[in-house]
Amino acid sequence: MNKKSPFFTAIAASILYFIILILLRYFADHSSIDWQGALLGAIIFWIVIFVVHQFLRKRYSD
């Protein structure tokens, strides 16, 4: 079975998180968007997804 890289998984998840966060803030607030906060949140989300992916891979590796 061909498994995806943890980098790909983390990047895809953080890009989706960033887009959804921007859309939710725009539609909920209709004012300026905090781009730095959204980018910082996406970076933290990337780190969390990457660490969890590595932990699960080590724990359940064959």
All heavy atoms as TSV, in Angstrom:
chain	resi	resn	atom	element	x	y	z
A	1	MET	N	N	0.836	-1.169	0.000
A	1	MET	CA	C	0.000	0.000	0.000
A	1	MET	C	C	0.895	1.250	0.000
A	1	MET	O	O	1.838	1.342	0.771
A	1	MET	CB	C	-0.892	-0.007	1.233
A	1	MET	CG	C	-1.896	1.110	1.228
A	1	MET	SD	S	-3.195	0.738	2.408
A	1	MET	CE	C	-3.033	2.132	3.479
A	2	ASN	N	N	0.594	2.168	-0.843
A	2	ASN	CA	C	1.384	3.389	-0.970
A	2	ASN	C	C	0.851	4.446	-0.009
A	2	ASN	O	O	-0.253	4.952	-0.174
A	2	ASN	CB	C	1.306	3.884	-2.414
A	2	ASN	CG	C	2.300	4.983	-2.685
A	2	ASN	OD1	O	3.108	5.307	-1.827
A	2	ASN	ND2	N	2.233	5.532	-3.873
A	3	LYS	N	N	1.660	4.781	1.012
A	3	LYS	CA	C	1.238	5.758	2.017
A	3	LYS	C	C	1.730	7.144	1.638
A	3	LYS	O	O	2.806	7.296	1.082
A	3	LYS	CB	C	1.759	5.369	3.389
A	3	LYS	CG	C	1.158	4.084	3.897
A	3	LYS	CD	C	1.634	3.798	5.285
A	3	LYS	CE	C	1.002	2.499	5.772
A	3	LYS	NZ	N	1.396	2.178	7.115
A	4	LYS	N	N	0.954	8.156	1.972
A	4	LYS	CA	C	1.336	9.532	1.693
A	4	LYS	C	C	2.330	10.029	2.737
A	4	LYS	O	O	2.362	9.573	3.865
A	4	LYS	CB	C	0.106	10.428	1.689
A	4	LYS	CG	C	-0.790	10.198	0.493
A	4	LYS	CD	C	-1.850	11.265	0.447
A	4	LYS	CE	C	-2.653	11.242	-0.807
A	4	LYS	NZ	N	-3.317	10.060	-1.149
A	5	SER	N	N	3.114	10.994	2.333
A	5	SER	CA	C	4.100	11.603	3.216
A	5	SER	C	C	3.392	12.408	4.302
A	5	SER	O	O	2.358	13.025	4.056
A	5	SER	CB	C	4.987	12.516	2.376
A	5	SER	OG	O	5.740	13.356	3.191
A	6	PRO	N	N	3.966	12.451	5.506
A	6	PRO	CA	C	3.364	13.279	6.559
A	6	PRO	C	C	3.425	14.765	6.218
A	6	PRO	O	O	2.584	15.544	6.648
A	6	PRO	CB	C	4.185	12.956	7.800
A	6	PRO	CG	C	5.418	12.312	7.313
A	6	PRO	CD	C	5.107	11.688	5.998
A	7	PHE	N	N	4.411	15.167	5.409
A	7	PHE	CA	C	4.476	16.561	4.970
A	7	PHE	C	C	3.269	16.913	4.107
A	7	PHE	O	O	2.669	17.966	4.258
A	7	PHE	CB	C	5.760	16.827	4.190
A	7	PHE	CG	C	6.996	16.792	5.038
A	7	PHE	CD1	C	7.908	15.767	4.911
A	7	PHE	CD2	C	7.237	17.781	5.969
A	7	PHE	CE1	C	9.039	15.731	5.688
A	7	PHE	CE2	C	8.373	17.760	6.757
A	7	PHE	CZ	C	9.272	16.732	6.612
A	8	PHE	N	N	2.905	16.018	3.180
A	8	PHE	CA	C	1.760	16.247	2.310
A	8	PHE	C	C	0.469	16.332	3.121
A	8	PHE	O	O	-0.358	17.219	2.896
A	8	PHE	CB	C	1.647	15.129	1.269
A	8	PHE	CG	C	0.437	15.265	0.395
A	8	PHE	CD1	C	0.407	16.192	-0.627
A	8	PHE	CD2	C	-0.678	14.472	0.607
A	8	PHE	CE1	C	-0.713	16.329	-1.423
A	8	PHE	CE2	C	-1.797	14.600	-0.184
A	8	PHE	CZ	C	-1.817	15.531	-1.212
A	9	THR	N	N	0.306	15.438	4.074
A	9	THR	CA	C	-0.887	15.435	4.905
A	9	THR	C	C	-0.996	16.718	5.717
A	9	THR	O	O	-2.053	17.349	5.775
A	9	THR	CB	C	-0.870	14.218	5.860
A	9	THR	OG1	O	-0.724	13.033	5.096
A	9	THR	CG2	C	-2.138	14.142	6.674
A	10	ALA	N	N	0.104	17.130	6.329
A	10	ALA	CA	C	0.099	18.340	7.149
A	10	ALA	C	C	-0.119	19.589	6.301
A	10	ALA	O	O	-0.850	20.497	6.701
A	10	ALA	CB	C	1.409	18.443	7.923
A	11	ILE	N	N	0.494	19.656	5.127
A	11	ILE	CA	C	0.321	20.824	4.255
A	11	ILE	C	C	-1.108	20.912	3.763
A	11	ILE	O	O	-1.713	21.995	3.779
A	11	ILE	CB	C	1.326	20.775	3.092
A	11	ILE	CG1	C	2.716	21.070	3.615
A	11	ILE	CG2	C	0.954	21.761	2.000
A	11	ILE	CD1	C	3.815	20.866	2.600
A	12	ALA	N	N	-1.680	19.809	3.313
A	12	ALA	CA	C	-3.059	19.825	2.829
A	12	ALA	C	C	-4.024	20.221	3.942
A	12	ALA	O	O	-4.938	21.028	3.731
A	12	ALA	CB	C	-3.430	18.456	2.266
A	13	ALA	N	N	-3.827	19.689	5.139
A	13	ALA	CA	C	-4.708	20.017	6.254
A	13	ALA	C	C	-4.580	21.480	6.657
A	13	ALA	O	O	-5.572	22.151	6.930
A	13	ALA	CB	C	-4.399	19.116	7.454
A	14	SER	N	N	-3.356	22.022	6.677
A	14	SER	CA	C	-3.221	23.422	7.089
A	14	SER	C	C	-3.716	24.388	6.034
A	14	SER	O	O	-4.228	25.451	6.380
A	14	SER	CB	C	-1.817	23.785	7.497
A	14	SER	OG	O	-0.852	23.035	6.933
A	15	ILE	N	N	-3.601	24.057	4.759
A	15	ILE	CA	C	-4.159	24.925	3.713
A	15	ILE	C	C	-5.679	24.958	3.826
A	15	ILE	O	O	-6.291	26.028	3.754
A	15	ILE	CB	C	-3.697	24.462	2.323
A	15	ILE	CG1	C	-2.214	24.780	2.146
A	15	ILE	CG2	C	-4.513	25.126	1.217
A	15	ILE	CD1	C	-1.609	24.222	0.886
A	16	LEU	N	N	-6.292	23.812	4.022
A	16	LEU	CA	C	-7.747	23.775	4.202
A	16	LEU	C	C	-8.169	24.521	5.464
A	16	LEU	O	O	-9.167	25.253	5.464
A	16	LEU	CB	C	-8.244	22.337	4.256
A	16	LEU	CG	C	-8.271	21.612	2.923
A	16	LEU	CD1	C	-8.618	20.142	3.130
A	16	LEU	CD2	C	-9.267	22.253	1.991
A	17	TYR	N	N	-7.416	24.369	6.536
A	17	TYR	CA	C	-7.699	25.089	7.781
A	17	TYR	C	C	-7.625	26.595	7.541
A	17	TYR	O	O	-8.502	27.338	7.981
A	17	TYR	CB	C	-6.687	24.662	8.851
A	17	TYR	CG	C	-6.765	25.469	10.115
A	17	TYR	CD1	C	-7.707	25.171	11.087
A	17	TYR	CD2	C	-5.897	26.528	10.342
A	17	TYR	CE1	C	-7.777	25.909	12.256
A	17	TYR	CE2	C	-5.962	27.271	11.505
A	17	TYR	CZ	C	-6.904	26.954	12.462
A	17	TYR	OH	O	-6.974	27.694	13.608
A	18	PHE	N	N	-6.591	27.060	6.841
A	18	PHE	CA	C	-6.405	28.481	6.561
A	18	PHE	C	C	-7.571	29.036	5.741
A	18	PHE	O	O	-8.131	30.084	6.067
A	18	PHE	CB	C	-5.080	28.678	5.816
A	18	PHE	CG	C	-4.746	30.109	5.534
A	18	PHE	CD1	C	-4.319	30.938	6.550
A	18	PHE	CD2	C	-4.837	30.617	4.257
A	18	PHE	CE1	C	-3.995	32.260	6.300
A	18	PHE	CE2	C	-4.510	31.925	3.998
A	18	PHE	CZ	C	-4.089	32.750	5.021
A	19	ILE	N	N	-7.973	28.312	4.699
A	19	ILE	CA	C	-9.073	28.771	3.844
A	19	ILE	C	C	-10.379	28.819	4.622
A	19	ILE	O	O	-11.127	29.802	4.548
A	19	ILE	CB	C	-9.191	27.855	2.607
A	19	ILE	CG1	C	-7.979	28.065	1.695
A	19	ILE	CG2	C	-10.482	28.125	1.848
A	19	ILE	CD1	C	-7.874	27.053	0.576
A	20	ILE	N	N	-10.671	27.782	5.383
A	20	ILE	CA	C	-11.919	27.747	6.158
A	20	ILE	C	C	-11.923	28.828	7.230
A	20	ILE	O	O	-12.936	29.500	7.444
A	20	ILE	CB	C	-12.133	26.342	6.762
A	20	ILE	CG1	C	-12.439	25.351	5.642
A	20	ILE	CG2	C	-13.248	26.356	7.795
A	20	ILE	CD1	C	-12.454	23.906	6.080
A	21	LEU	N	N	-10.801	29.054	7.887
A	21	LEU	CA	C	-10.718	30.093	8.908
A	21	LEU	C	C	-10.963	31.479	8.311
A	21	LEU	O	O	-11.717	32.277	8.869
A	21	LEU	CB	C	-9.353	30.043	9.597
A	21	LEU	CG	C	-9.141	31.012	10.744
A	21	LEU	CD1	C	-10.049	30.628	11.909
A	21	LEU	CD2	C	-7.705	31.006	11.189
A	22	ILE	N	N	-10.350	31.760	7.170
A	22	ILE	CA	C	-10.546	33.050	6.507
A	22	ILE	C	C	-12.005	33.220	6.094
A	22	ILE	O	O	-12.607	34.285	6.310
A	22	ILE	CB	C	-9.612	33.182	5.292
A	22	ILE	CG1	C	-8.150	33.249	5.738
A	22	ILE	CG2	C	-9.959	34.390	4.444
A	22	ILE	CD1	C	-7.801	34.446	6.581
A	23	LEU	N	N	-12.601	32.193	5.514
A	23	LEU	CA	C	-14.001	32.283	5.099
A	23	LEU	C	C	-14.944	32.490	6.280
A	23	LEU	O	O	-15.861	33.316	6.216
A	23	LEU	CB	C	-14.410	31.023	4.323
A	23	LEU	CG	C	-13.840	30.901	2.920
A	23	LEU	CD1	C	-14.195	29.543	2.337
A	23	LEU	CD2	C	-14.349	32.013	2.027
A	24	LEU	N	N	-14.717	31.749	7.361
A	24	LEU	CA	C	-15.584	31.901	8.530
A	24	LEU	C	C	-15.450	33.281	9.162
A	24	LEU	O	O	-16.441	33.897	9.545
A	24	LEU	CB	C	-15.273	30.820	9.569
A	24	LEU	CG	C	-15.768	29.424	9.235
A	24	LEU	CD1	C	-15.290	28.431	10.292
A	24	LEU	CD2	C	-17.267	29.399	9.116
A	25	ARG	N	N	-14.231	33.777	9.249
A	25	ARG	CA	C	-14.039	35.119	9.825
A	25	ARG	C	C	-14.639	36.189	8.928
A	25	ARG	O	O	-15.188	37.169	9.414
A	25	ARG	CB	C	-12.565	35.390	10.058
A	25	ARG	CG	C	-12.044	34.652	11.258
A	25	ARG	CD	C	-10.685	35.139	11.644
A	25	ARG	NE	N	-10.224	34.412	12.827
A	25	ARG	CZ	C	-9.043	34.571	13.350
A	25	ARG	NH1	N	-8.192	35.408	12.808
A	25	ARG	NH2	N	-8.699	33.884	14.416
A	26	TYR	N	N	-14.540	36.023	7.618
A	26	TYR	CA	C	-15.094	37.016	6.698
A	26	TYR	C	C	-16.620	37.043	6.781
A	26	TYR	O	O	-17.225	38.098	6.881
A	26	TYR	CB	C	-14.649	36.737	5.268
A	26	TYR	CG	C	-15.283	37.675	4.275
A	26	TYR	CD1	C	-14.850	38.990	4.177
A	26	TYR	CD2	C	-16.326	37.258	3.461
A	26	TYR	CE1	C	-15.432	39.865	3.285
A	26	TYR	CE2	C	-16.919	38.125	2.566
A	26	TYR	CZ	C	-16.475	39.423	2.472
A	26	TYR	OH	O	-17.068	40.279	1.600
A	27	PHE	N	N	-17.245	35.883	6.727
A	27	PHE	CA	C	-18.704	35.833	6.735
A	27	PHE	C	C	-19.294	36.157	8.108
A	27	PHE	O	O	-20.402	36.656	8.197
A	27	PHE	CB	C	-19.204	34.470	6.260
A	27	PHE	CG	C	-19.032	34.275	4.780
A	27	PHE	CD1	C	-18.337	33.194	4.286
A	27	PHE	CD2	C	-19.562	35.185	3.877
A	27	PHE	CE1	C	-18.177	33.009	2.927
A	27	PHE	CE2	C	-19.408	35.015	2.508
A	27	PHE	CZ	C	-18.713	33.927	2.038
A	28	ALA	N	N	-18.578	35.877	9.163
A	28	ALA	CA	C	-19.105	36.141	10.500
A	28	ALA	C	C	-18.907	37.598	10.917
A	28	ALA	O	O	-19.738	38.165	11.619
A	28	ALA	CB	C	-18.435	35.224	11.519
A	29	ASP	N	N	-17.817	38.222	10.454
A	29	ASP	CA	C	-17.471	39.548	10.960
A	29	ASP	C	C	-17.671	40.661	9.930
A	29	ASP	O	O	-17.967	41.791	10.291
A	29	ASP	CB	C	-16.016	39.525	11.429
A	29	ASP	CG	C	-15.707	40.645	12.382
A	29	ASP	OD1	O	-16.641	41.335	12.806
A	29	ASP	OD2	O	-14.522	40.826	12.705
A	30	HIS	N	N	-17.489	40.379	8.664
A	30	HIS	CA	C	-17.596	41.349	7.565
A	30	HIS	C	C	-16.682	42.550	7.736
A	30	HIS	O	O	-16.887	43.587	7.132
A	30	HIS	CB	C	-19.028	41.840	7.381
A	30	HIS	CG	C	-19.939	40.780	6.883
A	30	HIS	ND1	N	-19.767	40.135	5.687
A	30	HIS	CD2	C	-21.037	40.228	7.447
A	30	HIS	CE1	C	-20.728	39.253	5.527
A	30	HIS	NE2	N	-21.503	39.278	6.585
A	31	SER	N	N	-15.694	42.460	8.577
A	31	SER	CA	C	-14.723	43.542	8.709
A	31	SER	C	C	-13.364	43.024	8.268
A	31	SER	O	O	-13.263	42.011	7.597
A	31	SER	CB	C	-14.684	44.055	10.145
A	31	SER	OG	O	-14.238	43.052	11.009
A	32	SER	N	N	-12.334	43.686	8.684
A	32	SER	CA	C	-10.998	43.284	8.247
A	32	SER	C	C	-10.639	41.904	8.794
A	32	SER	O	O	-11.068	41.504	9.866
A	32	SER	CB	C	-9.966	44.307	8.689
A	32	SER	OG	O	-9.906	44.337	10.090
A	33	ILE	N	N	-9.825	41.212	8.027
A	33	ILE	CA	C	-9.400	39.867	8.393
A	33	ILE	C	C	-7.995	39.941	8.971
A	33	ILE	O	O	-7.122	40.603	8.428
A	33	ILE	CB	C	-9.421	38.940	7.161
A	33	ILE	CG1	C	-10.841	38.839	6.616
A	33	ILE	CG2	C	-8.875	37.572	7.505
A	33	ILE	CD1	C	-10.933	38.106	5.301
A	34	ASP	N	N	-7.791	39.260	10.072
A	34	ASP	CA	C	-6.477	39.207	10.706
A	34	ASP	C	C	-5.633	38.151	9.998
A	34	ASP	O	O	-5.672	36.972	10.341
A	34	ASP	CB	C	-6.641	38.875	12.191
A	34	ASP	CG	C	-5.334	38.806	12.929
A	34	ASP	OD1	O	-4.345	39.392	12.445
A	34	ASP	OD2	O	-5.296	38.172	13.999
A	35	TRP	N	N	-4.898	38.571	8.977
A	35	TRP	CA	C	-4.106	37.647	8.174
A	35	TRP	C	C	-2.972	37.018	8.983
A	35	TRP	O	O	-2.693	35.833	8.811
A	35	TRP	CB	C	-3.530	38.355	6.948
A	35	TRP	CG	C	-4.581	38.733	5.970
A	35	TRP	CD1	C	-5.147	39.947	5.811
A	35	TRP	CD2	C	-5.227	37.860	5.031
A	35	TRP	NE1	N	-6.099	39.900	4.825
A	35	TRP	CE2	C	-6.167	38.634	4.324
A	35	TRP	CE3	C	-5.106	36.517	4.713
A	35	TRP	CZ2	C	-6.973	38.099	3.332
A	35	TRP	CZ3	C	-5.901	35.989	3.717
A	35	TRP	CH2	C	-6.825	36.771	3.046
A	36	GLN	N	N	-2.340	37.794	9.843
A	36	GLN	CA	C	-1.246	37.245	10.639
A	36	GLN	C	C	-1.738	36.180	11.605
A	36	GLN	O	O	-1.105	35.145	11.780
A	36	GLN	CB	C	-0.544	38.351	11.409
A	36	GLN	CG	C	0.418	39.152	10.588
A	36	GLN	CD	C	1.148	40.164	11.436
A	36	GLN	OE1	O	0.579	40.700	12.381
A	36	GLN	NE2	N	2.392	40.424	11.096
A	37	GLY	N	N	-2.874	36.436	12.224
A	37	GLY	CA	C	-3.438	35.454	13.145
A	37	GLY	C	C	-3.852	34.179	12.434
A	37	GLY	O	O	-3.646	33.075	12.936
A	38	ALA	N	N	-4.433	34.341	11.242
A	38	ALA	CA	C	-4.846	33.168	10.481
A	38	ALA	C	C	-3.638	32.364	10.014
A	38	ALA	O	O	-3.646	31.131	10.059
A	38	ALA	CB	C	-5.690	33.596	9.282
A	39	LEU	N	N	-2.591	33.042	9.598
A	39	LEU	CA	C	-1.386	32.353	9.159
A	39	LEU	C	C	-0.695	31.664	10.326
A	39	LEU	O	O	-0.239	30.523	10.205
A	39	LEU	CB	C	-0.436	33.326	8.477
A	39	LEU	CG	C	0.793	32.730	7.820
A	39	LEU	CD1	C	0.390	31.715	6.764
A	39	LEU	CD2	C	1.631	33.819	7.204
A	40	LEU	N	N	-0.634	32.325	11.466
A	40	LEU	CA	C	-0.048	31.717	12.655
A	40	LEU	C	C	-0.848	30.484	13.079
A	40	LEU	O	O	-0.272	29.448	13.442
A	40	LEU	CB	C	0.015	32.726	13.799
A	40	LEU	CG	C	0.648	32.238	15.090
A	40	LEU	CD1	C	2.116	31.881	14.862
A	40	LEU	CD2	C	0.517	33.285	16.169
A	41	GLY	N	N	-2.167	30.566	13.024
A	41	GLY	CA	C	-3.009	29.414	13.347
A	41	GLY	C	C	-2.774	28.253	12.397
A	41	GLY	O	O	-2.742	27.092	12.813
A	42	ALA	N	N	-2.606	28.555	11.102
A	42	ALA	CA	C	-2.345	27.502	10.118
A	42	ALA	C	C	-0.988	26.845	10.363
A	42	ALA	O	O	-0.846	25.629	10.208
A	42	ALA	CB	C	-2.411	28.068	8.709
A	43	ILE	N	N	0.005	27.636	10.756
A	43	ILE	CA	C	1.332	27.078	11.032
A	43	ILE	C	C	1.291	26.174	12.264
A	43	ILE	O	O	1.847	25.074	12.256
A	43	ILE	CB	C	2.370	28.204	11.192
A	43	ILE	CG1	C	2.608	28.877	9.842
A	43	ILE	CG2	C	3.673	27.679	11.769
A	43	ILE	CD1	C	3.420	30.142	9.916
A	44	ILE	N	N	0.613	26.618	13.299
A	44	ILE	CA	C	0.473	25.795	14.510
A	44	ILE	C	C	-0.306	24.524	14.194
A	44	ILE	O	O	0.043	23.432	14.651
A	44	ILE	CB	C	-0.175	26.600	15.642
A	44	ILE	CG1	C	0.783	27.693	16.116
A	44	ILE	CG2	C	-0.586	25.699	16.805
A	44	ILE	CD1	C	0.181	28.680	17.077
A	45	PHE	N	N	-1.346	24.643	13.388
A	45	PHE	CA	C	-2.134	23.485	12.978
A	45	PHE	C	C	-1.260	22.499	12.192
A	45	PHE	O	O	-1.357	21.286	12.378
A	45	PHE	CB	C	-3.325	23.941	12.145
A	45	PHE	CG	C	-4.317	22.864	11.850
A	45	PHE	CD1	C	-5.130	22.364	12.843
A	45	PHE	CD2	C	-4.445	22.361	10.569
A	45	PHE	CE1	C	-6.057	21.374	12.572
A	45	PHE	CE2	C	-5.358	21.375	10.291
A	45	PHE	CZ	C	-6.165	20.877	11.287
A	46	TRP	N	N	-0.374	23.013	11.317
A	46	TRP	CA	C	0.534	22.165	10.552
A	46	TRP	C	C	1.442	21.381	11.485
A	46	TRP	O	O	1.652	20.176	11.301
A	46	TRP	CB	C	1.383	23.016	9.603
A	46	TRP	CG	C	2.265	22.205	8.717
A	46	TRP	CD1	C	1.960	21.705	7.495
A	46	TRP	CD2	C	3.610	21.761	8.988
A	46	TRP	NE1	N	3.019	21.004	6.987
A	46	TRP	CE2	C	4.044	21.015	7.882
A	46	TRP	CE3	C	4.475	21.932	10.062
A	46	TRP	CZ2	C	5.301	20.446	7.820
A	46	TRP	CZ3	C	5.741	21.353	10.005
A	46	TRP	CH2	C	6.137	20.630	8.889
A	47	ILE	N	N	1.984	22.055	12.481
A	47	ILE	CA	C	2.887	21.392	13.431
A	47	ILE	C	C	2.154	20.290	14.190
A	47	ILE	O	O	2.666	19.172	14.343
A	47	ILE	CB	C	3.505	22.419	14.397
A	47	ILE	CG1	C	4.458	23.338	13.644
A	47	ILE	CG2	C	4.220	21.737	15.559
A	47	ILE	CD1	C	4.925	24.537	14.433
A	48	VAL	N	N	0.940	20.577	14.639
A	48	VAL	CA	C	0.159	19.576	15.386
A	48	VAL	C	C	-0.150	18.369	14.506
A	48	VAL	O	O	0.037	17.217	14.931
A	48	VAL	CB	C	-1.141	20.203	15.941
A	48	VAL	CG1	C	-2.088	19.150	16.463
A	48	VAL	CG2	C	-0.816	21.214	17.018
A	49	ILE	N	N	-0.595	18.597	13.280
A	49	ILE	CA	C	-0.921	17.485	12.377
A	49	ILE	C	C	0.334	16.656	12.083
A	49	ILE	O	O	0.297	15.426	12.080
A	49	ILE	CB	C	-1.553	18.009	11.072
A	49	ILE	CG1	C	-2.931	18.594	11.331
A	49	ILE	CG2	C	-1.641	16.912	10.014
A	49	ILE	CD1	C	-3.949	17.598	11.825
A	50	PHE	N	N	1.460	17.321	11.846
A	50	PHE	CA	C	2.700	16.608	11.548
A	50	PHE	C	C	3.142	15.760	12.737
A	50	PHE	O	O	3.516	14.595	12.571
A	50	PHE	CB	C	3.797	17.601	11.158
A	50	PHE	CG	C	5.083	16.942	10.773
A	50	PHE	CD1	C	5.209	16.324	9.546
A	50	PHE	CD2	C	6.163	16.920	11.640
A	50	PHE	CE1	C	6.388	15.709	9.181
A	50	PHE	CE2	C	7.346	16.306	11.289
A	50	PHE	CZ	C	7.460	15.699	10.054
A	51	VAL	N	N	3.099	16.303	13.932
A	51	VAL	CA	C	3.528	15.568	15.129
A	51	VAL	C	C	2.606	14.378	15.387
A	51	VAL	O	O	3.069	13.269	15.678
A	51	VAL	CB	C	3.598	16.511	16.348
A	51	VAL	CG1	C	3.751	15.733	17.640
A	51	VAL	CG2	C	4.738	17.493	16.185
A	52	VAL	N	N	1.309	14.583	15.268
A	52	VAL	CA	C	0.360	13.484	15.475
A	52	VAL	C	C	0.570	12.400	14.424
A	52	VAL	O	O	0.541	11.201	14.733
A	52	VAL	CB	C	-1.099	14.009	15.464
A	52	VAL	CG1	C	-2.094	12.878	15.367
A	52	VAL	CG2	C	-1.362	14.845	16.698
A	53	HIS	N	N	0.796	12.797	13.178
A	53	HIS	CA	C	1.029	11.827	12.110
A	53	HIS	C	C	2.284	11.000	12.402
A	53	HIS	O	O	2.282	9.777	12.239
A	53	HIS	CB	C	1.165	12.565	10.774
A	53	HIS	CG	C	1.048	11.676	9.589
A	53	HIS	ND1	N	2.106	10.959	9.104
A	53	HIS	CD2	C	-0.001	11.379	8.791
A	53	HIS	CE1	C	1.719	10.271	8.056
A	53	HIS	NE2	N	0.448	10.506	7.847
A	54	GLN	N	N	3.354	11.648	12.847
A	54	GLN	CA	C	4.586	10.921	13.181
A	54	GLN	C	C	4.372	9.985	14.370
A	54	GLN	O	O	4.865	8.856	14.375
A	54	GLN	CB	C	5.718	11.912	13.494
A	54	GLN	CG	C	6.193	12.687	12.313
A	54	GLN	CD	C	6.911	11.813	11.293
A	54	GLN	OE1	O	7.153	10.636	11.483
A	54	GLN	NE2	N	7.238	12.410	10.182
A	55	PHE	N	N	3.654	10.458	15.375
A	55	PHE	CA	C	3.382	9.632	16.553
A	55	PHE	C	C	2.588	8.393	16.174
A	55	PHE	O	O	2.922	7.271	16.601
A	55	PHE	CB	C	2.622	10.453	17.595
A	55	PHE	CG	C	2.166	9.650	18.779
A	55	PHE	CD1	C	3.068	9.222	19.728
A	55	PHE	CD2	C	0.827	9.319	18.930
A	55	PHE	CE1	C	2.645	8.481	20.825
A	55	PHE	CE2	C	0.395	8.573	20.000
A	55	PHE	CZ	C	1.309	8.148	20.957
A	56	LEU	N	N	1.544	8.568	15.373
A	56	LEU	CA	C	0.725	7.428	14.975
A	56	LEU	C	C	1.492	6.470	14.075
A	56	LEU	O	O	1.301	5.253	14.148
A	56	LEU	CB	C	-0.546	7.905	14.293
A	56	LEU	CG	C	-1.560	8.613	15.191
A	56	LEU	CD1	C	-2.727	9.124	14.378
A	56	LEU	CD2	C	-2.034	7.691	16.293
A	57	ARG	N	N	2.346	7.006	13.221
A	57	ARG	CA	C	3.130	6.132	12.349
A	57	ARG	C	C	4.095	5.277	13.159
A	57	ARG	O	O	4.257	4.082	12.893
A	57	ARG	CB	C	3.898	6.970	11.329
A	57	ARG	CG	C	4.563	6.105	10.271
A	57	ARG	CD	C	5.211	6.926	9.234
A	57	ARG	NE	N	6.446	7.461	9.817
A	57	ARG	CZ	C	7.344	8.137	9.130
A	57	ARG	NH1	N	7.112	8.410	7.871
A	57	ARG	NH2	N	8.434	8.577	9.709
A	58	LYS	N	N	4.726	5.854	14.171
A	58	LYS	CA	C	5.643	5.082	15.015
A	58	LYS	C	C	4.899	4.066	15.857
A	58	LYS	O	O	5.360	2.954	16.089
A	58	LYS	CB	C	6.443	6.010	15.913
A	58	LYS	CG	C	7.510	6.757	15.197
A	58	LYS	CD	C	8.285	7.641	16.137
A	58	LYS	CE	C	9.312	8.451	15.378
A	58	LYS	NZ	N	10.035	9.369	16.259
A	59	ARG	N	N	3.723	4.442	16.311
A	59	ARG	CA	C	2.956	3.573	17.202
A	59	ARG	C	C	2.361	2.380	16.461
A	59	ARG	O	O	2.313	1.267	16.997
A	59	ARG	CB	C	1.858	4.367	17.868
A	59	ARG	CG	C	1.101	3.570	18.892
A	59	ARG	CD	C	0.212	4.415	19.702
A	59	ARG	NE	N	-0.412	3.606	20.727
A	59	ARG	CZ	C	-1.337	4.017	21.537
A	59	ARG	NH1	N	-1.750	5.267	21.455
A	59	ARG	NH2	N	-1.855	3.225	22.421
A	60	TYR	N	N	1.886	2.591	15.245
A	60	TYR	CA	C	1.196	1.528	14.517
A	60	TYR	C	C	1.973	1.016	13.311
A	60	TYR	O	O	1.405	0.430	12.407
A	60	TYR	CB	C	-0.175	2.016	14.045
A	60	TYR	CG	C	-1.101	2.319	15.202
A	60	TYR	CD1	C	-1.470	3.618	15.510
A	60	TYR	CD2	C	-1.604	1.295	16.001
A	60	TYR	CE1	C	-2.314	3.911	16.562
A	60	TYR	CE2	C	-2.435	1.567	17.067
A	60	TYR	CZ	C	-2.780	2.868	17.341
A	60	TYR	OH	O	-3.606	3.143	18.390
A	61	SER	N	N	3.290	1.229	13.286
A	61	SER	CA	C	4.083	0.742	12.164
A	61	SER	C	C	4.184	-0.779	12.212
A	61	SER	O	O	4.147	-1.408	13.259
A	61	SER	CB	C	5.464	1.375	12.154
A	61	SER	OG	O	6.189	0.939	13.287
A	62	ASP	N	N	4.337	-1.324	11.043
A	62	ASP	CA	C	4.405	-2.800	10.949
A	62	ASP	C	C	5.807	-3.283	11.168
A	62	ASP	O	O	6.752	-2.853	10.694
A	62	ASP	CB	C	3.928	-3.253	9.572
A	62	ASP	CG	C	2.441	-2.925	9.418
A	62	ASP	OD1	O	1.744	-2.861	10.436
A	62	ASP	OD2	O	2.024	-2.766	8.284
